Amino acid sequence: MNSIEKWDHRFMAMAELISTWSKDPSTKCGAIIVDSKKRIIGSGYNGFPIGVEDSRELLNNRDNKYIRVIHGEENALLFASKTDLSDCTIYVWPLPPCGNCMAKIIQKGIHRVVTIKPTLDQLKRWGLSFEAAMDMAKQTNTSVNFL
């Protein structure tokens, strides 16, 4: 394993750890943004906005949950400690960014995404969104690396 792969695995393990902080009963997502000097400048997990009650009723009702939840990638972007992310990599666990998150990742200038290959179940559920994300990545020369 080369040095880049070693760091990729380390940061992916951190994104996995961050994902466990989510209170979502079905999918726990985590993201870490790292600059070119291997410094963590942002992290996030999926959850409701600060101050919004994360009751079991809301978390277990998909319709109510989906209109409130902020994805892990979005939270990492919102809480990044710097505004210019063009030299950064985002690590996303346990599935690739959806189309909306990929659009935001690209818009913030990140050109490298490291994630996990989606499972067949994830492809069935979110395949169109993953497809849109990969299309946008290709059009903008944003590399997507699967571990």
Backbone hydrogen bonds, N-H to C=O, Kabsch-Sander energy under -0.5 kcal/mol:
donor,donor_aa,acceptor,acceptor_aa,energy
6,K,2,N,-2.3
7,W,3,S,-2.2
8,D,4,I,-2.7
9,H,5,E,-2.4
10,R,6,K,-2.0
11,F,7,W,-2.9
12,M,8,D,-2.2
13,A,9,H,-2.0
14,M,10,R,-1.5
15,A,11,F,-2.2
16,E,12,M,-2.3
17,L,13,A,-2.1
18,I,14,M,-2.8
19,S,15,A,-1.9
20,T,16,E,-0.9
20,T,17,L,-1.1
21,W,18,I,-1.8
22,S,19,S,-1.6
29,C,27,T,-0.6
30,G,93,W,-2.4
31,A,44,G,-2.4
32,I,91,Y,-2.0
33,I,42,G,-3.0
34,V,89,T,-2.8
35,D,39,R,-2.5
38,K,35,D,-2.0
41,I,33,I,-2.8
42,G,33,I,-1.2
44,G,31,A,-2.1
46,N,29,C,-1.5
47,G,70,I,-2.0
52,V,49,P,-2.3
53,E,51,G,-0.5
55,S,53,E,-0.7
59,L,55,S,-2.6
60,N,56,R,-2.4
61,N,57,E,-0.5
61,N,58,L,-0.8
62,R,60,N,-0.8
65,K,61,N,-3.1
66,Y,62,R,-3.1
67,I,63,D,-1.1
68,R,65,K,-1.6
69,V,65,K,-2.5
70,I,47,G,-3.2
71,H,69,V,-0.5
75,N,71,H,-2.5
76,A,72,G,-2.3
77,L,73,E,-2.3
78,L,74,E,-2.8
79,F,75,N,-2.2
80,A,77,L,-0.8
81,S,41,I,-2.9
85,L,83,T,-0.9
85,L,108,K,-1.0
88,C,85,L,-2.0
89,T,34,V,-2.6
90,I,112,R,-2.1
91,Y,32,I,-3.0
92,V,114,V,-2.6
93,W,30,G,-2.7
102,M,98,C,-2.6
103,A,99,G,-2.1
104,K,100,N,-1.6
105,I,101,C,-2.7
106,I,102,M,-2.7
107,Q,103,A,-2.4
108,K,104,K,-1.8
109,G,106,I,-1.8
110,I,105,I,-1.8
111,H,88,C,-0.7
112,R,88,C,-0.6
113,V,143,S,-2.9
114,V,90,I,-2.8
115,T,145,N,-2.7
123,L,119,T,-2.5
124,K,120,L,-2.3
125,R,121,D,-1.9
126,W,122,Q,-3.4
127,G,123,L,-1.5
130,F,126,W,-2.5
131,E,127,G,-2.7
132,A,128,L,-2.1
133,A,129,S,-2.3
134,M,130,F,-2.7
135,D,131,E,-2.2
136,M,132,A,-2.4
137,A,133,A,-2.4
138,K,134,M,-2.4
139,Q,135,D,-2.4
140,T,136,M,-1.5
141,N,138,K,-1.2
142,T,137,A,-2.8
143,S,111,H,-2.5
143,S,141,N,-0.7
145,N,113,V,-3.3
145,N,143,S,-0.5
147,L,115,T,-2.7
